Structures are given as structure tokens and as C-alpha cells.
Amino acid sequence: AAKDAEAEARRAYLSAHSAAASGEGRALDALSEELARKKTALDKASRDASRSEAAAGKVQSLLQSLQRSGFTVERSLWPASLTAETLPQLQSALAGLEKPLEEQYFAARQSADTLTAEVQEKQAELASVSGGRWVYPHGDAATRVRDAVNAELKSRGMTPDAKIFCELLSVEDESWQDCVEACLGDRFDILVPPAHYAAAKSAFVALRDKVGPISLLDTPSIRTANRKADAAPADSLAAQVRSENPLAAQYADTILRRIVCCDTPDTLENYPDSATRDLLRHHPFRLERLRTPQRYIGLDARRARAEALTKALDELTARSKEAAQSAAALKAARDSYQDVLHSSVMDELAALWDARAALEVARADCTA
């Protein structure tokens, strides 16, 4: 009987101990579940806050990029000072920048492209001039017409001897060169021997409007006129021009003979047609200031052109680099604008303040 009682007591003890252990287990499980819930809530709050903070960072970067390109938004609307109440003001300010930003970006890109093309054009001209070949105005029309005439002459078994007028001239007194070139005007006409004029005319006519402003000199008529011409007066502008080609010399004389060289403006009106070294030109009843021409006559002109091209190219390259940087900055601002305004960034930014508050609550809950 004593043994039975002892066994019964042991069973009762074990049963009670088991029940106590089961209660503690349930409490522990409940605590684990609560901690897991809090951690899940904190993780979600952290993700939401991180997303909104990232949106604020993108807006900050956008505003900085806009500012570098000259588009300013008042500082009170930047993320550091922005509030939920002032967010609509930021949205309105950004919306107003879309059109001017697009316009300025495309204008900057066009300017950069134009300057790049100009740099390439100047580089090509410098390489040609440095190599002894002129690049003439109007898309090098003179060279194009000369080459077409020479091709025609060659096809007919003739010597391809077409020349560009200015390449056959020299100026006696360099101080009169600007005046000579300004008064000659179009110095890029094509000259061939009289016997080749008919063939050259055929090529010239075939080119139609591709000849541009270039003329073909009527050398048979120039030769006929030369038989009747006297030497140019010593005070004539024509006396400043020399040429080993008699036809080129006669044509220059035809244009310049009537112009009297005056050392000072005081005597210009003494002659119907006169000029000074510094490009004052007196016509019958009219006085004008000629524009300083680009020199094309003589070897010195070619060297001067190479020097001028080098200087212009340095300046143009600097401008081109600056324009490219400006266009790149505007592109960065435009791309950032598109990323912010045409995505969910502004919606994510709008949730920033609620997300921050939720994160604080979640952190406090975890530490309670």
C-alpha cells in the first residue's frame, strides 16, 4: 500500500511539472511571435523609409544639376528644408522648368555640333594651307570649277592649264595689298589661255549653278584689249600689281587702272575714283570704307592665313569644348529631370514624412 501511494505521488508530481513546462513554452512562443512581428514591421518601415530617402536624394541631385545649368529653385524647396506642405510648390516649380530645359538643351546641343563642325572645317583648311593649297570661299568653289575645267581640257588632249586669278598675281608694295584685294573683289575667277577658252566655256556651262560666284574670264577679249592698252599710270592702283601672266596682268589693270592711289584722305575728292591704303574708297559722288579683305595674293598671304587659322582654331576649340561641356551638363539635367518627373520618384518623396514617422515608431516598438 505504501508503495502504491508513493507511485501515485510521483505520477502526480510529474503531471504537475509537465503542465508547468507546457505553460512556459506557450509564453515563450508568444514572445517569439511578438518579436518576429516587430522585426517584420521594422524591416518594412526601413524599406519604405529607404525608398523615400532615395527619392529625396534623386530630387537633391536633380536640383543640383539644374542649378549648374542655370535653372534655380529656391532653397526652401530643396529636400533638406522641404515639408509635406511645401511639396506642391516644388512640384509646380519643377513642372515649369520642363519646356525651357528642353529648349536650352537642344539649343546647346546644336551650338556644340555647329562648333564641332567649324573646328573640323578649320582643321581641314589649315592642313591644306600649310600644305601649300588654298581653300577658297563659297565651299572652295574656285578649286571645284578650276578642276572641272582642267578635266575637260585634259579629255580633249589639251594641257590642263586653268588657273585661279589671284594665284597669278603679286603686289609690289605690301602696304597697298589690302586695298588691291578689296578693290579687285572677286579674285577667284578662272583664267585659261585664249586657245582653250571655248573648251573651258563648255565645262563652265555644264556646271550650271555649281559654279557659284566664280566666273570664267574671257581671255580672247582680254588679249584683244591688251593690244590697245597703254601702261598703267604710276599713281594708279593697277601699278601696284604684278603678274608673269600677261592676261592676268591686263585683267587686273582693267579693274584697277582708274583708281588713283592717295596717301591721305585729303586728296580723295580730287579724282573721280581713288583710294587710300587704309581702305577709304572715293567713287564719283560717294565715299565709302571698304571692308578689310582676307588676303589671297602671294606666299606671304598664305603664311598669314595659316597663322590666322592657327589662332582662330585655338579660340574655336576652346569655345567648342565649353559648348560641349554646357551641352553635357544640360543633358545630365534633362536626363535627371526625366528620371524624377516621369517616374514614381515624386510619389515616393510624398511618402517621406509618413515613412520617417513610421520608422521611428517601429524602432521604439522594438526597443520597448
Disulfide bonds with the S-S distance in Angstrom:
none
